[in-house]
Amino acid sequence: MIIDIVMPKMGESITEGTILEWKKEIGEFVEMDEILLEIGTDKVDSEIPSPAAGKIIEIIGKPNDVFDVGAVIARVESVSDQPKSSDKTQEQEKIILDQIKETPSKNEETIEISKLNSNKDENNFFTPAVNKIIKKNNLTKDDLLSIVGTGKNNRITKIDVLKFVKLKKNDLATTVNKKLSEPTLEVGSKESLLNEMDHVRKKIAIHMRNSLDTSAHVYVSTEIDMSRIVEYVSEKENDFKAQEGFNLTFTPFIFQGAVKSLSSFPIMNSSIDKDNVITHKNVNIGMAVATDNGLMVPVLRNCEELNFLGLCRKVNSIAKNTRDKKLKPDDLQGSTFSISNFGVFNVTMGTPIINQPNVGIFGIGAIKKRAVVIETNDGDTIGIKSIMVTTLGFDHRLIDGSEGSMFIEDFRKNMENFQLENLF
């Protein structure tokens, strides 16, 4: 039975996918649930397992081809339709194929083999003309097994072999020409190789450029005294690790402070749809995570319903799934606000690009000790404080400077007056 392999549906809003790489070729066997190909969407790349075991008889989609969900991209002949050769027959096939590959015959006698895709009691013959082409082009055992016969009873004809030889030569020429024609840039006396962006990088580039072309970006920054939180983390990190099995970080504190401010300023938890403003009921925060394949922004949903410990567990889980490449396309959709914590790379501040269709994004800088002026009833003094610079990027089409400034000031107060009792 011939089984159609179709472009899978990777998410509720995903309507198409791009073929990135086939892990198998025509003529090869694939086991059920063995990785057959890798596809990419505008959200994430995924490895797709085969829904059936069998021989691949047709590959319709090529790398970089885009197909709608449900479109046929390959066909597999079910393993139940494949003949089961006896050990003796298999040994005979091996001897004959090895003779074809290694020991050219002095005459053009007919070579008989039992093809894998023939019926159980039927044999397939290589005619003298076919044998001549096989020897002239040094075709290997794997080459012969990958040729699909179009003759009677699936017999390999002269035309089948000639087509295979032509395709093989074209593939080799294409590979060589590609190597010879790869563009280079001369830099002084050296050369720099130009490489095409991978699929994920292309999608990131399109998404970022689209955001800059869509939103009127404005930024405001403020300094936040994180000394109390820093001391708390230092004091509680061992107990927390023993209880939860992962490290206590500053990220959940930042998320909880942001959730509180978003509840006070719902306009920042909105999006723009043409001339309409959509104010979202739930707070779904996109968390920028750096991976080897580029930036991913998985979404923590319904953050307003989570307590501090729930946020800790959610942040840890989603960051781990992102780095382990276990995200699904739906995990990257539906954010209403975003946070980019480049402070983990020891960066003091930055101006992140808004993650569409959000109207706001926090850029979190590194927490660093600084000498600052401390105001007291007895006068001013100099002290050492752990300071974090936070930047708010907002869409000026909807958010004015006054609203953006009040929002980030509210966030500062939330962080500096964080309730640290009974967090976990």
C-alpha positions as CSV (number, residue, x, y, z in Angstrom):
1,M,0.0,0.0,0.0
2,I,1.3,3.5,-0.9
3,I,1.1,5.9,2.0
4,D,1.1,9.7,1.4
5,I,3.4,11.8,3.6
6,V,1.7,15.2,4.1
7,M,2.9,18.6,5.5
8,P,1.8,18.3,9.2
9,K,-0.1,20.9,11.1
10,M,2.3,22.4,13.6
11,G,0.0,24.8,15.3
12,E,-3.4,26.4,15.3
13,S,-2.4,29.3,13.2
14,I,0.2,27.6,11.1
15,T,-1.0,27.1,7.5
16,E,2.2,26.2,5.7
17,G,5.7,24.8,6.3
18,T,9.1,24.9,4.6
19,I,11.0,21.8,3.9
20,L,14.5,22.3,5.3
21,E,16.2,18.9,4.9
22,W,15.3,15.3,4.0
23,K,16.9,12.7,6.3
24,K,16.2,9.9,3.8
25,E,16.4,9.5,0.0
26,I,14.3,7.7,-2.6
27,G,14.9,4.0,-2.4
28,E,15.9,4.0,1.3
29,F,13.9,2.4,4.0
30,V,12.5,4.3,6.9
31,E,11.1,2.8,10.2
32,M,7.9,4.0,11.8
33,D,8.6,7.1,14.0
34,E,12.2,7.4,12.5
35,I,13.0,11.0,11.6
36,L,12.1,11.5,8.0
37,L,12.7,15.2,7.4
38,E,13.0,18.6,9.1
39,I,10.5,21.4,8.4
40,G,10.4,25.0,9.4
41,T,7.5,27.4,10.1
42,D,7.6,31.1,10.8
43,K,7.9,30.1,14.5
44,V,10.1,27.1,15.0
45,D,12.0,24.3,13.2
46,S,10.8,20.7,13.9
47,E,12.0,17.2,13.0
48,I,9.1,15.1,11.6
49,P,8.9,11.3,12.1
50,S,7.6,8.9,9.5
51,P,4.0,7.8,10.1
52,A,4.8,4.3,8.6
53,A,7.6,1.9,7.9
54,G,8.5,1.2,4.3
55,K,10.5,2.2,1.3
56,I,10.5,5.8,0.1
57,I,9.3,5.7,-3.5
58,E,8.8,9.4,-4.2
59,I,9.9,12.7,-2.7
60,I,7.9,15.7,-4.0
61,G,9.1,18.5,-1.9
62,K,12.7,19.8,-2.1
63,P,14.6,21.8,0.4
64,N,13.3,25.4,0.7
65,D,10.0,24.4,-1.0
66,V,6.9,25.8,0.8
67,F,3.8,23.6,1.1
68,D,0.3,24.2,2.6
69,V,-0.6,22.0,5.6
70,G,-2.0,18.7,4.3
71,A,-0.2,18.8,1.0
72,V,1.5,15.6,-0.1
73,I,5.3,15.9,0.1
74,A,6.4,12.3,-0.3
75,R,5.1,8.7,-0.6
76,V,6.2,5.6,1.2
77,E,5.5,2.0,0.1
78,S,4.3,0.2,3.3
79,V,6.7,-2.3,4.7
80,S,3.9,-4.9,4.6
81,D,4.0,-4.8,0.9
82,Q,7.8,-5.6,0.7
83,P,8.8,-9.2,0.0
84,K,10.7,-11.1,2.6
85,S,13.7,-12.8,0.9
86,S,15.2,-15.9,2.4
87,D,18.7,-15.7,3.8
88,K,19.9,-17.7,0.8
89,T,18.3,-15.3,-1.7
90,Q,19.8,-12.3,0.2
91,E,23.2,-13.9,0.0
92,Q,22.9,-14.5,-3.7
93,E,21.9,-10.9,-4.2
94,K,24.9,-9.7,-2.3
95,I,27.3,-11.9,-4.3
96,I,25.8,-10.7,-7.6
97,L,25.8,-7.0,-6.7
98,D,29.4,-7.2,-5.4
99,Q,30.3,-8.8,-8.8
100,I,28.7,-5.9,-10.6
101,K,30.6,-3.3,-8.4
102,E,34.0,-4.9,-8.1
103,T,34.6,-7.5,-10.9
104,P,33.6,-6.5,-14.5
105,S,32.6,-9.5,-16.6
106,K,34.5,-10.2,-19.8
107,N,31.2,-10.8,-21.7
108,E,27.9,-9.2,-21.6
109,E,25.9,-12.0,-20.0
110,T,22.6,-11.4,-18.3
111,I,22.7,-10.8,-14.5
112,E,19.7,-11.9,-12.5
113,I,18.7,-10.4,-9.2
114,S,15.6,-10.4,-7.0
115,K,14.6,-6.8,-6.6
116,L,13.3,-5.5,-3.3
117,N,10.2,-4.0,-4.9
118,S,9.3,-7.0,-7.0
119,N,6.7,-9.7,-6.2
120,K,7.9,-12.6,-4.1
121,D,8.1,-15.2,-6.9
122,E,9.2,-12.9,-9.7
123,N,12.8,-12.2,-10.8
124,N,14.2,-9.1,-12.5
125,F,16.9,-9.3,-15.2
126,F,19.6,-6.8,-16.2
127,T,19.9,-7.1,-20.0
128,P,23.3,-7.0,-21.7
129,A,22.7,-3.4,-22.6
130,V,21.9,-2.5,-19.0
131,N,24.9,-4.4,-17.8
132,K,27.1,-2.4,-20.2
133,I,25.9,0.9,-18.8
134,I,26.3,-0.3,-15.2
135,K,29.9,-1.3,-15.8
136,K,30.8,1.8,-17.9
137,N,29.5,4.2,-15.2
138,N,30.8,2.2,-12.2
139,L,27.4,2.0,-10.5
140,T,27.5,0.7,-7.0
141,K,25.2,-1.7,-5.2
142,D,23.5,1.3,-3.5
143,D,23.0,2.9,-6.9
144,L,21.2,-0.1,-8.3
145,L,19.0,-0.5,-5.2
146,S,17.9,3.1,-5.5
147,I,16.8,2.8,-9.2
148,V,13.0,2.4,-9.5
149,G,12.2,0.2,-12.5
150,T,9.5,1.2,-15.0
151,G,9.5,-2.0,-17.1
152,K,7.2,-4.9,-16.8
153,N,7.1,-6.3,-13.2
154,N,9.2,-3.3,-12.1
155,R,12.1,-4.4,-14.2
156,I,14.9,-1.8,-14.6
157,T,15.2,-0.8,-18.2
158,K,18.0,0.8,-20.2
159,I,16.1,4.1,-20.0
160,D,15.9,3.9,-16.2
161,V,19.6,3.4,-15.8
162,L,20.4,6.2,-18.3
163,K,18.2,8.6,-16.4
164,F,19.8,7.7,-13.1
165,V,23.3,8.2,-14.6
166,K,22.3,11.6,-15.9
167,L,20.8,12.7,-12.6
168,K,23.9,11.5,-10.7
169,K,26.2,13.4,-13.1
170,N,24.0,16.6,-12.8
171,D,24.1,16.4,-9.0
172,L,27.9,16.0,-9.0
173,A,28.3,18.9,-11.4
174,T,25.9,21.1,-9.4
175,T,27.9,20.4,-6.2
176,V,31.2,21.2,-7.9
177,N,29.9,24.3,-9.6
178,K,28.4,25.5,-6.3
179,K,31.8,25.1,-4.6
180,L,33.6,27.0,-7.4
181,S,31.0,29.8,-7.6
182,E,30.6,30.5,-3.9
183,P,31.0,34.3,-3.6
184,T,33.8,35.7,-1.6
185,L,34.6,39.2,-0.4
186,E,38.2,40.4,-0.4
187,V,39.3,42.0,2.8
188,G,42.8,43.2,2.3
189,S,44.9,40.2,1.2
190,K,42.4,37.7,2.7
191,E,39.0,36.4,1.6
192,S,35.8,36.1,3.5
193,L,33.2,33.4,2.6
194,L,29.6,34.4,2.1
195,N,27.1,31.9,3.5
196,E,23.3,31.9,3.1
197,M,21.3,32.5,6.3
198,D,19.6,29.5,7.7
199,H,15.8,29.3,7.9
200,V,15.5,30.5,11.5
201,R,17.8,33.5,11.0
202,K,15.8,34.5,7.9
203,K,12.6,34.4,9.9
204,I,14.1,36.4,12.7
205,A,15.4,39.0,10.2
206,I,11.9,39.3,8.6
207,H,10.2,39.6,11.9
208,M,12.6,42.3,13.3
209,R,12.5,44.3,10.1
210,N,8.7,44.1,10.0
211,S,8.5,45.4,13.6
212,L,10.7,48.4,12.9
213,D,8.5,49.2,9.8
214,T,5.3,48.8,11.8
215,S,5.8,50.4,15.2
216,A,6.9,53.8,16.1
217,H,9.6,52.8,18.6
218,V,10.3,55.1,21.6
219,Y,12.5,54.2,24.6
220,V,12.7,55.4,28.2
221,S,15.1,54.0,30.8
222,T,15.4,54.1,34.6
223,E,17.7,52.8,37.3
224,I,16.3,50.3,39.9
225,D,17.8,49.5,43.2
226,M,17.9,45.7,43.4
227,S,19.9,45.5,46.6
228,R,17.1,43.9,48.7
229,I,16.3,41.3,46.0
230,V,20.0,40.5,45.5
231,E,20.5,39.9,49.2
232,Y,17.4,37.8,49.3
233,V,18.5,35.6,46.5
234,S,22.0,35.2,48.1
235,E,20.4,34.2,51.4
236,K,17.8,31.8,50.0
237,E,19.4,30.2,46.9
238,N,20.6,27.1,48.6
239,D,17.3,26.3,50.3
240,F,15.5,27.0,47.0
241,K,17.8,24.7,45.0
242,A,17.3,21.9,47.6
243,Q,13.5,22.4,47.4
244,E,12.9,22.9,43.7
245,G,16.0,21.3,42.0
246,F,16.9,24.4,40.0
247,N,18.5,27.8,40.7
248,L,16.7,30.8,42.0
249,T,17.3,33.7,39.6
250,F,16.2,37.3,39.3
251,T,13.9,36.6,36.3
252,P,10.8,35.6,38.3
253,F,11.1,38.8,40.4
254,I,11.2,40.8,37.2
255,F,8.2,38.9,35.8
256,Q,6.1,39.4,38.9
257,G,6.9,43.1,39.0
258,A,6.0,43.4,35.3
259,V,2.7,41.6,35.8
260,K,1.7,43.9,38.6
261,S,2.5,47.0,36.4
262,L,0.6,45.5,33.4
263,S,-2.4,45.0,35.6
264,S,-2.2,48.7,36.7
265,F,-1.6,49.9,33.1
266,P,-3.7,47.6,30.8
267,I,-2.9,49.8,27.8
268,M,0.6,48.3,27.9
269,N,-1.0,44.8,27.6
270,S,-2.7,45.7,24.3
271,S,-2.1,45.3,20.6
272,I,-3.1,47.2,17.5
273,D,-5.1,45.7,14.7
274,K,-5.4,48.3,11.9
275,D,-7.4,51.1,13.5
276,N,-8.5,49.0,16.5
277,V,-7.0,48.6,19.9
278,I,-7.2,45.1,21.5
279,T,-6.8,45.1,25.3
280,H,-6.0,41.6,26.4
281,K,-7.6,40.0,29.5
282,N,-4.7,37.7,30.3
283,V,-1.1,38.7,30.7
284,N,1.0,36.5,28.4
285,I,4.6,37.4,28.6
286,G,7.1,36.5,25.9
287,M,10.5,35.7,27.3
288,A,13.5,36.2,24.9
289,V,15.8,33.1,25.0
290,A,19.1,33.0,23.2
291,T,19.8,29.6,21.6
292,D,22.4,28.2,19.2
293,N,19.9,28.6,16.3
294,G,19.0,32.2,17.2
295,L,16.6,34.1,19.4
296,M,13.4,32.4,20.4
297,V,10.5,34.1,22.4
298,P,8.4,31.4,24.1
299,V,5.3,32.6,25.9
300,L,4.4,32.3,29.6
301,R,0.6,32.3,29.6
302,N,-1.8,33.7,32.2
303,C,1.0,35.1,34.3
304,E,-1.6,37.0,36.4
305,E,-2.8,33.7,37.8
306,L,0.6,32.5,39.0
307,N,2.2,33.2,42.3
308,F,6.0,33.7,42.7
309,L,6.8,30.0,43.0
310,G,4.6,29.3,40.0
311,L,6.5,31.9,37.9
312,C,9.8,30.4,39.0
313,R,8.8,26.9,37.8
314,K,7.3,28.2,34.6
315,V,10.4,30.3,33.7
316,N,12.7,27.4,34.4
317,S,10.6,24.9,32.4
318,I,10.1,27.1,29.3
319,A,13.8,28.1,29.2
320,K,14.9,24.5,29.4
321,N,12.4,23.4,26.7
322,T,13.6,26.2,24.4
323,R,17.3,25.2,24.7
324,D,16.4,21.5,24.4
325,K,14.5,22.3,21.2
326,K,11.3,20.9,22.6
327,L,9.1,23.9,21.8
328,K,6.0,23.6,19.7
329,P,4.9,26.4,17.4
330,D,2.0,27.3,19.7
331,D,4.5,27.9,22.5
332,L,5.8,30.9,20.5
333,Q,2.4,32.6,19.9
334,G,0.0,34.8,21.8
335,S,2.3,37.1,23.8
336,T,0.8,40.4,25.0
337,F,4.1,41.9,26.4
338,S,7.8,40.8,26.1
339,I,10.9,40.9,28.3
340,S,14.4,40.6,27.0
341,N,17.0,40.0,29.7
342,F,20.3,40.8,28.0
343,G,21.8,41.4,31.5
344,V,22.7,37.7,31.6
345,F,25.4,38.6,29.1
346,N,26.7,41.3,31.5
347,V,25.2,44.1,29.3
348,T,24.2,47.2,31.2
349,M,21.4,48.4,28.9
350,G,20.0,48.1,25.5
351,T,17.0,49.0,23.2
352,P,15.2,45.8,22.2
353,I,12.9,45.7,19.2
354,I,9.2,45.3,20.0
355,N,7.9,41.8,19.5
356,Q,4.8,42.2,17.2
357,P,1.9,42.5,17.8
358,N,2.9,43.8,21.3
359,V,3.1,47.5,22.0
360,G,5.8,47.2,24.7
361,I,8.9,45.3,25.7
362,F,11.3,45.5,28.7
363,G,15.0,45.4,28.2
364,I,16.7,44.2,31.4
365,G,20.3,45.1,32.0
366,A,22.9,43.5,34.3
367,I,22.7,44.1,38.0
368,K,26.0,45.9,39.0
369,K,27.2,47.4,42.2
370,R,27.6,51.1,42.1
371,A,28.4,54.0,44.4
372,V,25.2,56.0,44.7
373,V,23.8,58.9,46.7
374,I,21.5,57.7,49.5
375,E,19.1,60.3,50.9
376,T,18.3,60.0,54.7
377,N,16.7,62.2,57.3
378,D,20.2,63.0,58.5
379,G,21.3,64.1,55.1
380,D,22.8,62.6,52.0
381,T,25.5,59.9,52.1
382,I,27.3,57.7,49.6
383,G,26.7,53.9,49.7
384,I,27.1,50.8,47.6
385,K,23.9,49.6,45.9
386,S,23.1,46.8,43.3
387,I,21.7,48.8,40.4
388,M,19.8,47.5,37.4
389,V,19.1,49.6,34.3
390,T,15.8,48.9,32.8
391,T,14.6,50.1,29.4
392,L,11.0,50.2,28.2
393,G,10.4,50.2,24.4
394,F,6.9,51.1,23.5
395,D,4.8,51.8,20.3
396,H,4.2,55.5,20.1
397,R,1.2,54.9,17.8
398,L,-0.7,53.9,21.0
399,I,1.5,54.8,24.0
400,D,2.6,58.4,24.7
401,G,5.7,59.3,26.5
402,S,3.8,60.2,29.7
403,E,2.1,56.7,29.8
404,G,5.4,55.0,29.1
405,S,7.2,56.9,31.8
406,M,4.5,56.3,34.4
407,F,4.5,52.6,33.6
408,I,8.3,52.1,34.0
409,E,8.2,54.2,37.2
410,D,5.5,51.9,38.6
411,F,7.7,48.9,37.7
412,R,10.6,50.5,39.5
413,K,8.5,50.9,42.7
414,N,7.3,47.3,42.4
415,M,10.9,46.0,42.3
416,E,12.3,48.3,45.1
417,N,9.3,47.5,47.4
418,F,9.0,43.8,46.5
419,Q,7.2,41.7,49.2
420,L,9.9,39.2,50.1
421,E,8.0,37.4,52.9
422,N,6.7,33.8,52.3
423,L,7.6,33.7,48.6
424,F,8.1,29.9,48.7
